[in-house]
Amino acid sequence: MAKRKIATIGEPVFILTQNNFTDRFKVTTGFNSLNTLAYIGVNAIKVMSVGYVDDTLEKIVYNKDYKDEKGNDVSIIVEAEEPSGKRRSSMDVFVDEAEANAVAISMNDQFQQECKAILDAVSQCYHEYDNIKSSLKRAK
């Protein structure tokens, strides 16, 4: 295991955030609803303090006891050592913005593929209504 690069005071750290598309568009008509589409963004947080959680030096804490404007705790705790062979995820804290963006792009690619599967399913469903309507007409 390698020691994680530690950001110094004044530098930013980067976290991935999941954001919903509901403020951009929302589809809700009758019984049908599609309102859980999301994307991953990268947020920068300025390091105001840095240290270790305890004397074991196993976990780093950024911005200990700091609060945002809403009074929420904005401290971030990360492992002091990089996990070997572990793929970075949305739960990681990044010192390098390019690495954070690369992970976000990868996750958005995955979301886009999931969205395509939804689009294909909705398209099939849309075209199936013609068959249903025509069979109902014959039943008169």
C-alpha positions in Angstrom: 0.0 0.0 0.0 1.2 3.5 -0.8 0.7 6.6 1.2 -2.1 8.8 -0.1 -1.1 12.3 -1.3 -2.4 14.8 1.3 -3.7 18.2 0.2 -2.2 21.1 2.1 -4.2 24.0 3.6 -5.5 26.2 0.9 -5.5 23.5 -1.8 -8.8 22.0 -3.0 -9.9 18.4 -2.7 -12.5 17.0 -5.1 -15.5 14.9 -4.4 -18.0 13.4 -6.8 -21.7 14.4 -6.3 -24.8 12.8 -7.8 -27.2 15.4 -9.2 -30.7 14.8 -10.4 -31.9 16.1 -13.8 -35.3 17.0 -12.2 -34.4 20.7 -12.3 -33.7 20.5 -16.0 -36.5 18.2 -17.2 -39.1 15.9 -15.7 -41.5 13.6 -17.4 -44.7 12.9 -15.5 -47.9 12.2 -17.3 -50.8 10.2 -16.0 -49.6 6.9 -14.7 -46.2 7.2 -16.3 -43.3 8.9 -14.6 -39.6 9.2 -15.3 -37.9 11.4 -12.7 -34.8 9.6 -11.3 -32.3 10.4 -14.1 -29.0 11.6 -12.6 -25.5 12.7 -13.5 -22.2 12.9 -11.7 -20.4 16.2 -11.1 -17.1 17.2 -9.5 -17.2 19.6 -6.5 -14.0 21.2 -5.2 -13.7 21.8 -1.5 -11.0 24.1 -0.1 -8.9 22.6 2.6 -9.1 24.7 5.7 -7.5 22.2 8.1 -5.9 18.8 7.7 -4.8 16.2 10.2 -5.3 12.6 11.3 -8.4 11.3 13.0 -6.4 9.7 15.8 -2.9 8.7 16.8 -3.0 5.5 14.6 -2.4 7.8 11.5 -4.7 5.5 9.5 -7.3 8.1 8.5 -6.9 11.7 7.3 -9.5 14.3 8.2 -10.0 17.5 6.1 -11.8 20.5 7.5 -12.4 18.9 11.0 -15.3 20.6 12.8 -16.0 23.0 9.9 -19.6 23.8 9.0 -21.2 25.1 5.8 -23.6 28.0 5.7 -26.5 25.6 6.6 -24.6 24.3 9.6 -23.8 20.9 8.1 -20.5 19.3 8.9 -18.2 19.5 5.9 -15.3 17.4 7.3 -14.0 14.6 5.0 -12.3 11.5 6.2 -10.2 9.3 3.9 -7.9 6.4 4.4 -4.2 7.4 4.8 -3.1 4.6 2.5 -4.2 4.0 -1.1 -6.0 0.6 -1.5 -3.9 -1.4 -3.9 -5.8 -2.4 -7.1 -9.0 -0.8 -6.0 -10.9 1.1 -8.7 -11.8 4.6 -7.6 -15.5 5.3 -7.0 -17.9 8.0 -6.2 -17.1 7.6 -2.5 -13.4 8.6 -3.0 -11.9 11.9 -2.3 -9.5 13.1 -4.9 -6.5 15.5 -4.6 -6.1 15.5 -8.4 -8.9 17.1 -10.3 -8.1 15.3 -13.6 -8.5 12.0 -11.8 -11.8 13.0 -10.3 -13.1 14.1 -13.7 -11.9 10.8 -15.3 -13.9 8.8 -12.7 -17.0 11.1 -13.2 -16.8 10.7 -17.0 -16.7 6.9 -16.6 -19.7 7.0 -14.3 -21.6 9.3 -16.6 -20.8 6.9 -19.5 -22.4 4.1 -17.4 -25.5 6.3 -16.7 -25.8 7.1 -20.4 -25.8 3.4 -21.2 -28.5 2.8 -18.6 -30.5 5.7 -20.1 -30.1 4.2 -23.6 -31.6 0.9 -22.2 -34.5 3.0 -20.8 -34.9 4.8 -24.1 -35.0 1.5 -26.0 -37.6 0.1 -23.6 -39.8 3.2 -23.9 -39.5 3.1 -27.7 -40.6 -0.5 -27.8 -43.5 0.2 -25.4 -44.5 3.2 -27.5 -44.7 1.2 -30.7 -46.6 -1.7 -29.0 -49.6 0.6 -28.3 -50.4 0.5 -32.1 -50.7 -3.3 -31.9 -52.9 -3.1 -28.8 -55.2 -0.4 -30.3 -55.6 -2.4 -33.5 -56.5 -5.6 -31.7 -59.0 -3.7 -29.6 -60.6 -2.2 -32.8 -61.1 -5.7 -34.2 -62.8 -6.7 -31.0 -65.8 -4.3 -31.5 
